[in-house]
Amino acid sequence: MRSRFIQSLLLLMLFSSGLCFAQTTAPAATAAQVAHLEAQVAQAQSSADNSWMLASAAMVLLMTGPGLALFYGGLVRRKNVLSILMQCIAMMSIITVLWAVLTYSLAFDSGTAFFGGLHHLFLRGVGLAPDPDYSATIPQQTFMIYQLMFAIITPALIVGAFAERMKFSAMALFLTLWSIIVYTPMAHMVWGKDGFLNASLGGAFPCLDFAGGTVVHVTSGVSALVCALYLGKRVGYPREAMPPHSVVLSFIGACLLWFGWFGFNAGSALGAGGLATSAFVNTQFGAAAAALTWAAAEWLHRGKPSALGIISGAVAGLVAITPAAGFVQPMSALVIGAIAGVFCYFMVVKVKSWFGYDDSLDAFGVHGAGGTLGAILTGVFASSAVNPIFKDPKTGAVLPSGLIDGNWHQLLNQFVGVALAWGVSIVGTLVLLKFVDLVVGLRVPHEHEIEGLDVTQHGEEGYDFVS
Amino acid sequence: MQKIEAIIQPSKLDAVKDALLEVGIEGMTILEARGHGRQKGHTEFYRGREYTVDLLPKVKLEMVVSDDLVEKAVQAILASARTGKIGDGKIFLSKIDDAIRIRNDERGGSAL
């Protein structure tokens, strides 16, 4: 299509410069002109893609701060609001430095099926030239900074499980190590060159994960569950009332998450073309459908639809549509969202109380459960008409994607991806929690927990009602 | 000289204030309060967890008035604060020994 475009451009130029010009121009000069035009077209596409990707990167950062920070911050008690904001911005800072010196290389350098190599340590060789294995049209630095934003939000999601009781020092150490031991290998397996689960770069079990259903949400959600079980309940849970101190803050945070998620999902097209539109549309539909079904479930079950319920539903829908965003049709996105809203409501409201774990802000119920569901449903609804990801290596013919296309085998691949993500998360998190517990201790002292983390860990308060 | 303490529904504050002004009460102190009597609270749900909110927002008015105004003030409050439903609040009366105006040492009724 591009060569057709260049041909017509060329024709237009020849006409406009006159027939006489065309007759007198030597063939060599025409070839040079074609080359020049091709370069300009490539440059134009690169600029278009790059501008969307830079905007997307900024939007994904916005999801952590202030999006997730406010969403979680509103859900805790007043005495702990700053501890949540601090933990989120600590991730924005720590993971960035870590990414620059180590983890970008471990995730995206070519290496083994499970870990990347070390060629990109200190961002060596990560310049403005594209890495065609990932995206041929954007500078590798754009790709690197975009992926960093995912590496930031993933550990920040876990904060919801141990909120209101973990030491700041333990949190910083644990999540830094977690990023290296759990996030980085999962990112490499699913998205990295030669990754074990990579669907587009020849993985052994090609797992479809468009924007991080397994890499981001299953890993963080399952690790969150392990944290909640390992740390134990908050003092007074569930006897004492611990209602959110500001559903208003949570609402602002959830809406910022929703907005940023367009960068998260549509940006994962790594360009500004039709695939980005597909993912954008699906993101909106998944979120809206889940918001409605969560609120409806609550309305039927409790008699009233709540603001906290509908925003929780929206986030659950966004989580579930994440792996599917660039693979499914818009109507499938509605179905995935609708299922996710009810499923996550059930996980948060029923399953949590059956088992009695204190996943304070429902990081597992929303991200672990929603991510797992979304990953499986991606295997059901992935359509080669949206994204022809599987091709016959010999003929280049497009092969079916998901169950809906008749490729039931993809379900198995999705299960493998999910199972691996669960396994890595459970083992990695357990080992790291044990280690951090021995080194610095995980929980704040009992009386500090009662007084609140803002004063005891950070020496400040979120709200001053006196002056 | 008596102190009138009235705990009322927040929504009735303006009506009560106006009614008290009309019978000649010139000063009062208003506190935002929380509490419950027989009314008890209501139930809230956050992600399926049930919370009983038993302390409801109320407004408390305090004023010290001369004896001849007490009954008028009480009637004004009763007439303006009543909705007839449970949770309308209460009025407490108590004797006050003395009142002193900080600005100029005035004492007794003239300090009110």
Interface residues (C-beta under 8 A of the other chain):
Chain A: P238 A241 M242 P243 P244 E298 R302 K304 S306 L308 G309 S312 Y345 V348 V349 K350 K352 S353 D362
Chain B: E44 F45 Y46 R47 G48 R49 Y51 T52
